Amino acid sequence: MNSIPQSPEDSSNLLLSMLPSSAYQAILPHLELIETPLHFVLFERDKPIRYAYFPLSGEHSVLATMEDGSAVEVGTVGYEGMSTVDLLMESEIAIETTVCQIPGTALRMPANVFRKMTADDTALRRVCLRYLQAYLAQVSQSVACNRLHSIEHRLARWLLMSHDRVHRQQEFTLTQEYIATMLGVHRPSVTLAANTLQRAGIIQYQRGKVRVLDREQLEAVSCECYGIVRKQFQRMLGKGF
């Protein structure tokens, strides 16, 4: 595992890289570098929030869970953002459960320190609020997407989002169980949709590994929701996303 970046320019977390050097140096003593393995639980619904997480790599999924244990992903967080935005709303309790679904690393800061450093109009608060607006656009668009678009279109959209969050490396880990949770469907439906993309030569999917073979075609298959949300992130956070 690499060491903690000593300047904003060196950070692979987009929010932290946007901070002025003085603001970054102020938070640096409070940052801890950790690994976030598959299924690592960052937050549990209705449980106290202990840390703010700034992913450097990997992907975090915000899950809405039903009484019967079923779940659907309502938000995705990667290197462009932070987990959890609940802290910006001064909540001490997590609204939803957040789990790491693509392994990686993250910088974390004690929640009480984060609250203190965002209590006033600070540089950290301003960049996090910009992220919050983009994140809320993602969540609201996901609601419409899950209601109106086919499984194949939604799968293409989520694969693109995951591909972005692993910095577009050609191959990444993505289990069928996770894809089913993302889309709110059963695993056989995921298999059919993935096979359709695979037969078209757009992706290769085997043993929990996804290889994007044709990014351009994957974007063509996706619904318009991917482009709408991406534009919001670019507008709020710049072309770094």
MARMIVO-162864 format. One record per residue (C-alpha): residue in one letter; x, y, z. Coordinates in Angstrom, 3 decimals, padded with zeros to 6 digits. Layout:
<rs>
+------+----------+----------+----------+
: code :        X :        Y :        Z :
+------+----------+----------+----------+
:    a :        X :        Y :        Z :
...
+------+----------+----------+----------+
</rs>
This chain:
<rs>
+------+----------+----------+----------+
: code :        X :        Y :        Z :
+------+----------+----------+----------+
:    m :  000.000 :  000.000 :  000.000 :
:    n :  001.344 :  003.420 : -000.943 :
:    s :  002.011 :  006.201 :  001.558 :
:    i : -000.304 :  009.136 :  002.254 :
:    p :  000.028 :  011.809 : -000.469 :
:    q :  001.832 :  014.804 :  000.990 :
:    s :  000.281 :  017.416 : -001.290 :
:    p : -003.063 :  017.852 : -003.075 :
:    e : -001.342 :  017.529 : -006.445 :
:    d : -000.227 :  014.009 : -005.506 :
:    s : -003.646 :  012.816 : -004.330 :
:    s : -005.641 :  010.540 : -006.609 :
:    n : -008.829 :  011.554 : -004.803 :
:    l : -010.348 :  014.289 : -006.936 :
:    l : -011.863 :  016.267 : -004.048 :
:    l : -008.633 :  016.378 : -002.078 :
:    s : -006.678 :  017.302 : -005.200 :
:    m : -008.916 :  020.371 : -005.580 :
:    l : -007.919 :  021.773 : -002.176 :
:    p : -005.458 :  024.657 : -001.851 :
:    s : -002.130 :  023.472 : -000.450 :
:    s : -002.707 :  025.229 :  002.902 :
:    a : -006.097 :  023.530 :  003.360 :
:    y : -004.649 :  020.134 :  002.472 :
:    q : -001.768 :  020.554 :  004.913 :
:    a : -004.300 :  021.355 :  007.650 :
:    i : -006.098 :  018.032 :  007.203 :
:    l : -002.996 :  015.942 :  006.453 :
:    p : -002.229 :  015.045 :  010.114 :
:    h : -005.754 :  013.645 :  010.454 :
:    l : -005.666 :  011.355 :  007.407 :
:    e : -005.097 :  007.603 :  007.635 :
:    l : -004.438 :  005.406 :  004.615 :
:    i : -006.336 :  002.100 :  004.675 :
:    e : -007.137 : -000.766 :  002.369 :
:    t : -010.790 : -001.275 :  001.452 :
:    p : -011.174 : -004.954 :  000.537 :
:    l : -014.213 : -006.494 : -001.130 :
:    h : -017.315 : -006.267 :  001.106 :
:    f : -015.589 : -003.933 :  003.581 :
:    v : -018.414 : -002.167 :  005.456 :
:    l : -017.806 :  001.562 :  005.750 :
:    f : -021.168 :  002.424 :  007.314 :
:    e : -024.229 :  000.595 :  008.552 :
:    r : -027.717 :  002.057 :  008.435 :
:    d : -028.746 :  003.658 :  011.756 :
:    k : -025.261 :  003.149 :  013.205 :
:    p : -022.856 :  005.937 :  014.263 :
:    i : -020.552 :  007.379 :  011.599 :
:    r : -016.949 :  007.042 :  012.760 :
:    y : -015.006 :  008.246 :  009.713 :
:    a : -015.200 :  010.228 :  006.503 :
:    y : -013.627 :  008.256 :  003.634 :
:    f : -011.930 :  009.672 :  000.539 :
:    p : -011.388 :  006.781 : -001.918 :
:    l : -008.131 :  006.699 : -003.838 :
:    s : -009.140 :  003.599 : -005.795 :
:    g : -011.945 :  001.061 : -005.833 :
:    e : -015.669 :  001.681 : -005.569 :
:    h : -018.102 :  002.112 : -002.667 :
:    s : -021.783 :  001.252 : -003.002 :
:    v : -024.534 :  002.943 : -001.017 :
:    l : -027.245 :  000.341 : -000.450 :
:    a : -030.904 :  000.702 :  000.463 :
:    t : -031.850 : -002.493 :  002.308 :
:    m : -035.364 : -003.883 :  002.791 :
:    e : -036.743 : -005.814 :  005.777 :
:    d : -036.370 : -009.122 :  003.894 :
:    g : -032.649 : -008.455 :  003.400 :
:    s : -032.862 : -007.563 : -000.283 :
:    a : -030.914 : -004.483 : -001.343 :
:    v : -030.434 : -002.158 : -004.283 :
:    e : -027.641 :  000.295 : -004.930 :
:    v : -028.768 :  003.918 : -004.737 :
:    g : -025.365 :  005.614 : -005.017 :
:    t : -021.813 :  004.948 : -006.181 :
:    v : -018.666 :  006.596 : -004.827 :
:    g : -015.154 :  006.373 : -006.205 :
:    y : -012.027 :  008.471 : -006.473 :
:    e : -014.140 :  011.496 : -007.420 :
:    g : -015.846 :  011.812 : -004.061 :
:    m : -016.278 :  010.933 : -000.431 :
:    s : -018.243 :  008.564 :  001.780 :
:    t : -020.489 :  009.619 :  003.421 :
:    v : -022.296 :  012.812 :  002.432 :
:    d : -024.431 :  012.361 :  005.568 :
:    l : -021.648 :  014.127 :  007.471 :
:    l : -022.176 :  017.291 :  005.445 :
:    m : -025.731 :  017.384 :  006.747 :
:    e : -024.375 :  017.151 :  010.305 :
:    s : -025.752 :  013.664 :  010.820 :
:    e : -023.991 :  011.413 :  013.308 :
:    i : -025.945 :  008.359 :  012.120 :
:    a : -025.647 :  006.707 :  008.705 :
:    i : -028.780 :  006.923 :  006.572 :
:    e : -027.842 :  003.879 :  004.470 :
:    t : -025.290 :  001.074 :  004.484 :
:    t : -022.135 :  001.598 :  002.399 :
:    v : -019.998 : -001.356 :  001.287 :
:    c : -016.843 : -001.598 : -000.806 :
:    q : -017.678 : -003.519 : -003.998 :
:    i : -014.457 : -002.990 : -005.958 :
:    p : -011.364 : -003.337 : -003.718 :
:    g : -009.032 : -000.394 : -003.356 :
:    t : -007.593 :  002.082 : -000.882 :
:    a : -008.913 :  005.184 :  000.841 :
:    l : -007.871 :  008.019 :  003.095 :
:    r : -010.065 :  008.352 :  006.141 :
:    m : -010.531 :  011.078 :  008.713 :
:    p : -012.293 :  010.835 :  012.101 :
:    a : -015.874 :  012.038 :  011.728 :
:    n : -015.575 :  014.568 :  014.558 :
:    v : -012.536 :  016.132 :  012.851 :
:    f : -014.375 :  016.285 :  009.515 :
:    r : -017.351 :  018.005 :  011.150 :
:    k : -015.052 :  020.531 :  012.798 :
:    m : -013.209 :  021.248 :  009.538 :
:    t : -016.445 :  021.730 :  007.577 :
:    a : -018.395 :  023.639 :  010.234 :
:    d : -017.493 :  027.006 :  008.685 :
:    d : -017.029 :  028.174 :  005.105 :
:    t : -013.773 :  026.268 :  004.612 :
:    a : -012.138 :  025.042 :  001.404 :
:    l : -012.890 :  021.439 :  002.412 :
:    r : -016.555 :  022.250 :  002.941 :
:    r : -016.818 :  024.029 : -000.413 :
:    v : -015.368 :  021.161 : -002.477 :
:    c : -017.480 :  018.607 : -000.591 :
:    l : -020.639 :  020.634 : -001.239 :
:    r : -019.825 :  020.700 : -004.939 :
:    y : -019.500 :  016.924 : -004.805 :
:    l : -022.787 :  016.653 : -002.877 :
:    q : -024.666 :  018.406 : -005.682 :
:    a : -023.225 :  016.038 : -008.295 :
:    y : -023.890 :  013.011 : -006.077 :
:    l : -027.542 :  013.990 : -005.597 :
:    a : -027.891 :  014.297 : -009.369 :
:    q : -026.579 :  010.726 : -009.644 :
:    v : -029.067 :  009.436 : -007.064 :
:    s : -032.080 :  011.171 : -008.620 :
:    q : -031.169 :  010.014 : -012.132 :
:    s : -030.773 :  006.455 : -010.844 :
:    v : -034.371 :  006.476 : -009.628 :
:    a : -035.623 :  007.372 : -013.112 :
:    c : -033.232 :  004.940 : -014.776 :
:    n : -034.290 :  001.972 : -012.648 :
:    r : -037.935 :  002.670 : -013.453 :
:    l : -037.770 :  003.455 : -017.164 :
:    h : -034.867 :  001.630 : -018.803 :
:    s : -034.132 : -001.983 : -019.733 :
:    i : -031.713 : -004.212 : -017.840 :
:    e : -029.249 : -004.164 : -020.764 :
:    h : -029.205 : -000.348 : -020.851 :
:    r : -028.853 : -000.107 : -017.075 :
:    l : -026.088 : -002.721 : -017.008 :
:    a : -024.148 : -000.775 : -019.642 :
:    r : -024.588 :  002.386 : -017.597 :
:    w : -023.326 :  000.815 : -014.364 :
:    l : -020.386 : -000.820 : -016.142 :
:    l : -019.396 :  002.588 : -017.511 :
:    m : -019.643 :  004.145 : -014.052 :
:    s : -017.505 :  001.384 : -012.554 :
:    h : -015.042 :  001.637 : -015.435 :
:    d : -014.655 :  005.368 : -014.743 :
:    r : -014.023 :  004.729 : -011.055 :
:    v : -011.177 :  002.315 : -011.735 :
:    h : -009.595 :  004.976 : -013.977 :
:    r : -010.692 :  003.038 : -017.067 :
:    q : -008.294 :  000.168 : -016.554 :
:    q : -009.284 : -002.538 : -018.987 :
:    e : -010.159 : -005.246 : -016.441 :
:    f : -011.712 : -004.995 : -012.994 :
:    t : -013.502 : -007.164 : -010.445 :
:    l : -017.300 : -007.070 : -010.479 :
:    t : -019.273 : -010.037 : -009.131 :
:    q : -022.663 : -011.097 : -010.471 :
:    e : -024.042 : -010.694 : -006.965 :
:    y : -022.981 : -007.057 : -006.922 :
:    i : -024.324 : -006.383 : -010.426 :
:    a : -027.672 : -007.880 : -009.392 :
:    t : -027.714 : -005.593 : -006.346 :
:    m : -026.803 : -002.582 : -008.473 :
:    l : -029.691 : -003.218 : -010.819 :
:    g : -032.199 : -004.538 : -008.292 :
:    v : -032.730 : -007.763 : -010.267 :
:    h : -032.061 : -011.489 : -009.865 :
:    r : -028.756 : -013.017 : -010.962 :
:    p : -030.227 : -014.941 : -013.971 :
:    s : -031.294 : -011.579 : -015.452 :
:    v : -027.737 : -010.304 : -015.017 :
:    t : -026.390 : -013.375 : -016.794 :
:    l : -028.684 : -012.803 : -019.781 :
:    a : -027.834 : -009.098 : -020.035 :
:    a : -024.083 : -009.714 : -019.651 :
:    n : -024.201 : -012.462 : -022.263 :
:    t : -025.869 : -010.054 : -024.701 :
:    l : -023.021 : -007.552 : -024.282 :
:    q : -020.444 : -010.328 : -024.474 :
:    r : -021.843 : -011.779 : -027.710 :
:    a : -021.717 : -008.279 : -029.210 :
:    g : -017.998 : -008.126 : -028.420 :
:    i : -018.434 : -005.170 : -026.049 :
:    i : -017.268 : -006.849 : -022.841 :
:    q : -015.741 : -010.083 : -021.639 :
:    y : -017.118 : -011.376 : -018.354 :
:    q : -015.654 : -014.426 : -016.614 :
:    r : -015.216 : -015.495 : -012.983 :
:    g : -016.153 : -012.134 : -011.544 :
:    k : -013.837 : -010.197 : -013.859 :
:    v : -015.111 : -007.667 : -016.384 :
:    r : -012.937 : -006.664 : -019.336 :
:    v : -014.176 : -003.717 : -021.383 :
:    l : -013.361 : -004.506 : -025.005 :
:    d : -015.182 : -001.651 : -026.746 :
:    r : -015.812 :  001.429 : -024.590 :
:    e : -017.385 :  003.358 : -027.477 :
:    q : -019.968 :  000.646 : -028.111 :
:    l : -020.669 :  000.314 : -024.388 :
:    e : -021.529 :  004.020 : -024.306 :
:    a : -023.752 :  003.544 : -027.359 :
:    v : -025.666 :  000.715 : -025.653 :
:    s : -026.093 :  002.639 : -022.403 :
:    c : -029.143 :  004.807 : -021.780 :
:    e : -028.803 :  008.604 : -021.699 :
:    c : -028.567 :  008.545 : -017.885 :
:    y : -024.820 :  007.893 : -017.949 :
:    g : -024.098 :  010.994 : -020.017 :
:    i : -026.465 :  013.179 : -017.984 :
:    v : -024.807 :  012.270 : -014.678 :
:    r : -021.283 :  012.496 : -016.084 :
:    k : -021.961 :  016.032 : -017.310 :
:    q : -023.125 :  017.000 : -013.822 :
:    f : -019.915 :  015.667 : -012.274 :
:    q : -017.801 :  017.441 : -014.870 :
:    r : -019.712 :  020.683 : -014.321 :
:    m : -019.271 :  020.568 : -010.545 :
:    l : -015.828 :  018.959 : -010.276 :
:    g : -014.143 :  019.798 : -013.587 :
:    k : -012.745 :  017.610 : -016.322 :
:    g : -010.797 :  015.495 : -013.850 :
:    f : -013.792 :  013.159 : -013.730 :
+------+----------+----------+----------+
</rs>
